[in-house]
């Protein structure tokens, strides 16, 4: 298996990706790749996230067109799209977290990178009897 630097990575489009999700997938994958946070091993998870986004947007459209309440044989009832939309939203939130797409997650990534750099400096200093970072 050839190891390539992240900038040489060709972003693959998973077959499970809904057609309307492809532009979002490409944009997210490229942004994550540019940050060094994406490889093609992440492709299926990102595709699932993008597919969930498309489902959420479709359900939002249904809610806008038909409202939160719909008329049924049993009278006015909550639009079934409301519950499905909430479920899709929860799935999206998990995806946002997995890919560091929320401000809190990005802050956590920055903190983790800083810890890794600090630990690397301390390890280097101890291995070579150098003074540690000040």
N, C-alpha and C positions, 0 to 999 in steps of 0.2 A: 504494500500500500504506500503510495507516494504521499509524503507530508509536504503540504504547500503552505506558505505564509498566508495569513488571513486575507491580505489584499489580493492574492491570486485566486482565492476561492470563487468558483462559479456557483452562483445561487441556483439550486435546483428547485423546480416546481413539483411538489408532490401530486400524484394522480388524484388523491382524495380531496384536493382543493376545489371548492366551487368556483366556477368561472368568474362570477362577479366579485369574488374575493381576491383574485390574482393581483390586481393593482395594489391593494392594501398589503398583501403578503410581500410583494416585491419591495415596497417602500419600507415596511417594518424590517424585513430581512437585511436590506441594504444599510439602514440606520444602525441596526444591531451589529452588523458585520463591521461597520466603520468604527464602532466603539470596542471592537474585539470581543463581543458578547454572543456571536452567532457562528455556528458551523452547520453543515448539512445534517449533523446528528440532531439538530434542533428543529429540522424542517417539519416533521409531522406535528409536533407540539404547536409550532407557530401556525401551521395550516389549520389545526383544530381551533385555535384562537380566532383566526380570521374567519373561518366558517361560522363560529359562534357570533362574531360581530355582524355578519350578514343576516343571520337569523334574528338577532336583536333588532337590527334596523328595519327588517321586514315587519316584525311584530309592532314596532313603534309606529310604522306607517298604518298598520291595521287600527291601532288605537286612535291615531289622529283622524282617520277616515270614519271610524265607527263609534268612537267614544269609549269611555270607561264602562258604560252600562249599555247592554243591548236588550232588545225586546225578544223574548222567547215565548213559547206556548204557555209557559208558567209565569209570564210577566217579565218585568225588568230584572235582569240578572247582570252580575259582573261579566264583562267581556272575557271570554276564555283566553284571549291573547294576553290579558293582564298577568295572569299567573305564569304563563310561558315566558313572558317578557322579563318578569322578575327572576325566573330561573336562569334565563340567558344572561341577564346582567350579573348574577352571582358567578356564573362561569367566566364571564369576561373579567371580572375583578380578580379571579384566580390567575387568569392569563396575564393580566397587567402585572401582577406581582411576580409571576414566574420570569417574565422578561424585563423586569426593572422599569416598567413604564409608568410608574406613579412617582411623584416627588419623594415620598417616604422611602420607596424601594431604591431609588437612585441615591438618596442620602446614605442608605445602608451599604450600597455598593462602594461608594466613595470611602466610607469608613473602613470597609473590609480591605480595599486596595491600600489604604494608608497603613493598616495593621500589617499587611503582608510586606510592604516596603520596610516598615520598622523592624519586623522580625528578620528580614533578610539582612538588614544592616547589622543587627545585633549578632546574627549567626556569623556573618563575615568577620566582624570584629573579634568574636571569640575564637574563630578558627585561625586567624592570623595574628592574634594578640595585639589587635589594634584598639585604640580607644573607641568606645561606643559612641553612637550619635548623641550629640549634646542637646 
